[in-house]
Amino acid sequence: MKVSEKVLVAETKNIDAAHLKLMLERSGCETEIVKSSSDLLNRLEHNRYLFIVMNEELQNIDGAETVRKIRQIEENSENNVRVPILGLTSYSLPARKREFQESGIDYCLSKPVYKNTLNKVLAEILEKKHGNVSPSTDSNT
């Protein structure tokens, strides 16, 4: 089954953003890319997303602080909708990764991100939102 919802990807590195976009679109997701936390927060003001994929290191504000801002905005909103966040990190330092996880992300993956791992997260998000739905699979990734 194709996913017909948008995913917001916040990634500063063009190659990583293109890789994530390709994998998500092959799973049926419409994907938007931003590079900074300010762009991410602006998009969230005006759009709804199935989930957010974000690098720990963003322009303007780091990923952990951006997640805290997102969660604060959600708590203060009238509709009280919590968007799942998949955090990506290239850090191997446990304390740094733990800080990112504790900021309010729902999932955390270390780079590089592989299609099977991303699809497992996508399937879990879809299951929580819609019931028994799985992303489409494309063997070309």
Sequence and secondary structure as in RCSB ss.txt:
>XXXX:A:sequence
MKVSEKVLVAETKNIDAAHLKLMLERSGCETEIVKSSSDLLNRLEHNRYLFIVMNEELQNIDGAETVRKIRQIEE
NSENNVRVPILGLTSYSLPARKREFQESGIDYCLSKPVYKNTLNKVLAEILEKKHGNVSPSTDSNT
>XXXX:A:secstr
    SEEEEE S HHHHHHHHHHHHHTT EEEEE BHHHHHHHHHH   SEEEEES  BSS HHHHHHHHHHHHH
HSSS     EEEEE    HHHHHHHHHTT SEEEESS  HHHHHHHHHHHHHHHHSS      TT 
